[in-house]
Amino acid sequence: ELLDVALQEVTRLDSIVNNFLRAIRPAPPDLTDVYIQSVLGEALNFMRHEIQDRNIRVEAVLPDKLPPIHGDPNQLKQAFFNIMKNSIQSMADGGLLSIVCKRTDDFLDLRFADTGRGIASEDLGRIMEPYFTTRADGSGLGLLVVERVLRNHGAEFGIGSAPGEGTTFTIRFPLRDRRTRLLQPPETGQDTAPR
């Protein structure tokens, strides 16, 4: 029993140290074609026991034919893991984690919505500050890592929440052809003012 406790503490401390290192010294992403459903599946599989232990139901809506994004699968897996960890820990008495992914014209939209305790408005404004946490055992670095990983992937990241109503994390990844168009410089002499 004592060995189990020690192992859990070592795992927790290792997670804190790794989050700290990623937050202060993020590695540049090793970009390749990534299929979101595959990375999400790996992250969910890694958290399977914790999800079952907390009596949480996961509903995932992932279309079969999603296009790949240009990303680092390991960094994205860590980002998804951190988001889901936050959601799971907010549902102490069980609940529902809904994951929905869909394609729009130029983006791949991903949404994680939980039925947890939610975040107070005064805390929501500080949620991305380093070391800010509402949990006694939290490091305050998990979402900072998420934000930096997603920013390095050119993605938009948003959080919406209210006490007692759960929390929704939204991510919008540019599709590869869209990213290429965004990064191309305008031709010399062209009018680049928005219309």
Number of C-alpha atoms within 10 A of each C-alpha: 6 7 8 9 10 11 12 12 12 12 12 15 13 12 14 18 14 13 23 20 14 19 20 12 9 15 12 11 16 11 13 12 13 16 16 20 18 12 20 19 13 14 20 18 11 13 15 12 11 14 21 12 9 15 16 20 15 14 13 16 13 16 12 7 10 14 16 15 21 20 23 19 20 13 25 21 21 18 22 19 21 20 18 22 15 17 25 25 16 20 20 13 12 18 20 18 24 16 20 16 19 16 17 10 8 14 20 20 18 19 19 21 22 26 20 26 19 20 21 13 13 8 12 14 11 12 20 19 12 17 16 17 18 13 10 6 9 14 20 20 25 29 23 23 24 25 19 18 24 20 13 16 21 16 18 14 17 11 17 14 19 15 12 12 13 21 23 22 18 18 19 21 23 22 21 17 12 13 17 10 9 11 8 8 7 10 8 7 6 7 9 9 5 4 4
